[in-house]
Amino acid sequence: MTALPKLIFELSREGKIGCGLNEADVPAEAVIDASFRRTGISDFPEVSEVEIVRHYMALARLNYSVDAGFYPLGSCTMKYNPKINEKLAAADELQAHPYAPHDLVQGNLEIMARLEEWLVALTGLAGFTLTPAAGAHGEFTGMLIIRKYLQEKGDARKVVLIPDSAHGTNPASAHFAGYEIREIPSNAQGIIGIEELRAHLKPDVAALMMTNPNTLGIFESNISAIAEALHANGSLLYMDGANLNALLGIVRPGDLGVDVMHINLHKTFATPHGGGGPGSGPVGVAAHLLPFLPVPRIKKSKDRYEVVYDDPCSIGRVKNFYGQFLVMVRALAYLLALGRENVRRVAEDAVLNANYLRKRLEGSLDLPYPASSLHEVVFSDKDLPVKTLDIAKRLLDYGIHPFTIYFPLIVHGAMMIEPTETESKETLDEFVSVMGTILREARENPELLRQAPVQTPVRRLDETLAARKPVLKWSRGESI
Ligand SMILES: *Cc1c(COP(=O)(O)O)cnc(C)c1O
């Protein structure tokens, strides 16, 4: 079992010094007025350089990341992101003040304009705003665009339809944009049936929000018929394309009748994510919605990029300045490195890997929706002697990050596995073999799984409490 590293206070011995400071050449009193200086600071740890380095290395090793191992977190696309993108995002030439005169940052503006062109080409939509800072922020922006578009037409529709397989952020975003949510059940194939839709398609429906591929990893194959039915009713189709790994370079949502969609650059387009780091959720729209996109818009006139703030129909600003610029740099670098021809291989390999895992595991785990899978596959814990949580916790003992659990809600004890395109067959085989071992343990010694994890520095935590009341600093006398 890995032990928790010792607290730095426990390592402390009076008189140890970890760094050398030069003698100050000015008296301290001359620099900082006494009223600003703290006194009586005690309990400062005193350690050597070796000890402090080892201490932080030990802490860092407690982290799990996609650079450390397999991370099959369904719906999240935790894939390997090429390090070259990080290098480019850190390039001095790209760091600019947001108020820099536009003449001095033509290169930065070009990066944004070219990324927008790429997204337009990949989705078949007419234009994108790059400003939203996350997927959910993109959804909210998209719903405001829909609302403004309908309002301009004098149409005050109140309802947004959302299938029960939707990502959890969808109802929240539509609600914050002022809509009432009506849920549509998905059918036995795990998708939205055209009859279910028609039954809910009343004149007060502003839009349907559809995650595609949905959270079961299944392609919504009725999408074009659904778009037609919506449009005939004066309603719009919003597609949650946060996770575009299965469609990239193969299907253009604009061709399927989608009016608005968002994409997560921090999932599909090579920005590492997790832990609340910067994200970016560009929103794309069909031509009739272009005037409503948020400002600023970057437009090219002759050979110069202009920044337009005064689009009369725009919903306004959704973020300060331009959005998360360095996430956009990573996305463009990723796309340029792949090139137009290779982009679709991302999708092909992501789908291949998910289907490989599905085939190898479907004999041992219940597969509630047998429709073919795209980039992820969802099993249930039906007929197992233990629960999904126990399996997930036991995976930690084998050094593997668990898959997404208990989501989507329509699957009992859901295990949502998304291997992504960047994993090798060897890694997938190793995962299958660990799953085989765990399922054997579940039959022979279910109690072991209920106690898991047993190898990790901390065991089963109260996860709700840990999220709601995180303890982020330690004081003497507290135990951890
Ligand atoms: C991740 C995700 C979102 C939300 O994106 P955030 O950047 O976390 O706000 C929305 N929809 C789907 C399908 C997702 O996978």
The ligand as a Tripos MOL2 file, in Angstrom:
@<TRIPOS>MOLECULE
LIG
   15    15     1     0     0
SMALL
NO_CHARGES

@<TRIPOS>ATOM
      1 C1        -18.5920   17.5070  -20.7650 C.3       1 LIG1
      2 C2        -19.8810   17.6560  -21.3850 C.ar      1 LIG1
      3 C3        -20.6290   18.8320  -21.2000 C.ar      1 LIG1
      4 C4        -20.2110   19.9570  -20.2820 C.3       1 LIG1
      5 O1        -18.9830   20.5480  -20.5780 O.3       1 LIG1
      6 P1        -18.2190   21.4090  -19.4650 P.3       1 LIG1
      7 O2        -17.0410   21.9940  -20.1640 O.co2     1 LIG1
      8 O3        -17.8550   20.4640  -18.3770 O.co2     1 LIG1
      9 O4        -19.1570   22.4710  -18.9800 O.co2     1 LIG1
     10 C5        -21.8410   18.9170  -21.8560 C.ar      1 LIG1
     11 N1        -22.3060   17.9180  -22.6280 N.ar      1 LIG1
     12 C6        -21.6070   16.7720  -22.8250 C.ar      1 LIG1
     13 C7        -22.1700   15.6900  -23.7060 C.3       1 LIG1
     14 C8        -20.3760   16.5910  -22.2020 C.ar      1 LIG1
     15 O5        -19.7040   15.4490  -22.3840 O.3       1 LIG1
@<TRIPOS>BOND
     1     1     2 1
     2     2     3 ar
     3     2    14 ar
     4     3     4 1
     5     3    10 ar
     6     4     5 1
     7     5     6 1
     8     6     7 2
     9     6     8 1
    10     6     9 1
    11    10    11 ar
    12    11    12 ar
    13    12    13 1
    14    12    14 ar
    15    14    15 1
@<TRIPOS>SUBSTRUCTURE
     1 LIG1         1 GROUP 0 **** ****
